[in-house]
């Protein structure tokens, strides 16, 4: 990454001259004599005008000398101005500027300090002192001098908040001090005053990207790219679009960048990653293969090749590719590759191998005493989360909870991740009383973590305390962008209460604020399906897939809607297969795959996937109902009866319960039961 650039140039002297030499002699004299009281009228006025007029004329001559590069002559003349008008700070500022240009920093500092003695608010003097402190701080890595430089430039912008040089310097200093909020403010003010500041837009985009605010990241990266077509700007823009689900736009950005810079390996690798996101696995593998021919040990290309194999369902090839990548690689150089290998082991049911691989990653990330270096905190949190979920998906609940406790010890009591996972586990287990209690308790311990309040509202809704849940959610609305998450949760609570018209209105309100939010569109499609507007639900999901062709939830839901209605079953099968390839341990997706095979009459494949689905989501009413249908079709009436009864215990929607009761009644009649 290029460092932020800022520094004085000769144009500063020109600007200083324009600021001080006003259009009339009277105006100029007033500037030079700033801070002096006017002489009372009387017969002695004329003698006092002579040094002032001489000072003004000398000042103009000094400025002309400076502008033609005769700095020594200019300094002599500015000294004469200071002698003629000893109360004026401007000649000292001008001399400080010249000494700074001549790299005579001690003398520049002295003149700037003299100017501030005459006028503590003299902007030019604060600017010179700020520059000197900035250069010393960055050269010696002196944080105290950097803070003093910040104070100096803050005084500049307090007088002139449009001073671009000051905001540039503040951005550089805040970056050195690792003050992200200060850096963000400085970059925003810099870019607000200079629409061509490509590096400032880029740095601002990086801040938003790191905060997962991908829409703002994309906006600023696009401004950077518009100002200067750098490949690094294109990559950041494309990634920001990709993480919003705008795959088509991301691919277009990469193609245009590759037209400009076709041999850039980083661009080619990132383009391949976007192709994987869009479901174009073979194209990605071909591009990555060419890179690996040139660079056989390119770990990122190997990792993405394995990722493409995983998404295509070729997990044995993925594991072999990853093992090849890890051969002779130091653990700390191949953490991303090991992470993908662990995930792939999970997907093929090798949980212990996955856990062992995650432990290898942790060993490389943690300090020898078991503490977490700050730079690795996010990675450690992700690895521990995956370990806990691997155990949870495998039905090894006690081991999952041991990982939650380990997260608390390793990440510290201030990190809410373990509690979020515990609340989510109770939600998965449909223990809504425990979910509510833990969410409430965690919300008190983490008052700044709003997600616990959202989970609390979900639990209240599931317990039938709808109005209480809605009041809680309404109290969280702020009128800011964070409201999207609150509105989405409110729509979920209303949907759970079967108040679909109200839920739709809330989602539409959220979409008015963020019309390209794929999560909201998927939520809208679910409501449309519940309201019986199947064509609209299908159209909404296809809208998502136009932008994000590899959105697993959209692929699954569209395929399931088609399978439920017995329509275009071949297309439904292809859609759901793609979803399962992306998330092979998702019980809902496995259920959809089993159900479409059931609709196609392939009962062996149907049973295979439905049995897998119930292992991952044993408390899902729909999966048990589908198993009941399968057992009944195969003549296993006792097992069908058990499956329907279990589904009825878990069902929450009235129409779902009514349908199950009818199935049970018919089955009992068929068995001769009452």
Secondary structure, DSSP 4 states (H G I P E B T S, - for coil): -PPPP----HHHHHHHHHHHS-SSHHHHHHHHTTTPPPPPSSTTHHHHHHHHHHHHHHHHHHHHHHHTT-HHHHHHHHHHHHHHTTT-SHHHHHHHHHHHHTT-HHHHHHHHHHHHHH-TT-HHHHHHHHHHHHHHHHHHT-HHHHHHHHHHHHHHHHH-TT-HHHHHHHHHHHHHHT-HHHHHHHHHHHHHH-TT-HHHHHHHHHHHHHTT-HHHHHHHHHHHHHHS--HHHHHHHHHHHHHTT-HHHHHHHHHHHHHH-TT-HHHHHHHHHHHHHTT-HHHHHHHHHHHHHH-TT-HHHHHHHHHHHHHTT-HHHHHHHHHHHHTT--GGG-HHHHHHHHHHHHHTT-HHHHHHHHHHHHHHHB-TTS-B-GGGHHHHHHHHHHHHHHHHHTT-HHHHHHHHHHHHHHH-TT--HHHHHHHHHHHHTT-HHHHHHHHHHHHHH-TT-THHHHHHHHHHHHTT-HHHHHHHHHHH--SSTTHHHHHHHHHHHHHHTT-HHHHHHHHHHHHHH-TT-HHHHHHHHHHHHHTT-HHHHHHHHHHHHHH-TT-HHHHHHHHHHHHHTT-SHHHHHHHHHHHHHHSTT-HHHHHHHHHHHHHHT-HHHHHHHHHHHHHH-TT-HHHHHHHHHHHHHTT-HHHHHHHHHHHHHH--SHHHHHHHHHHHHHHHHHTT--
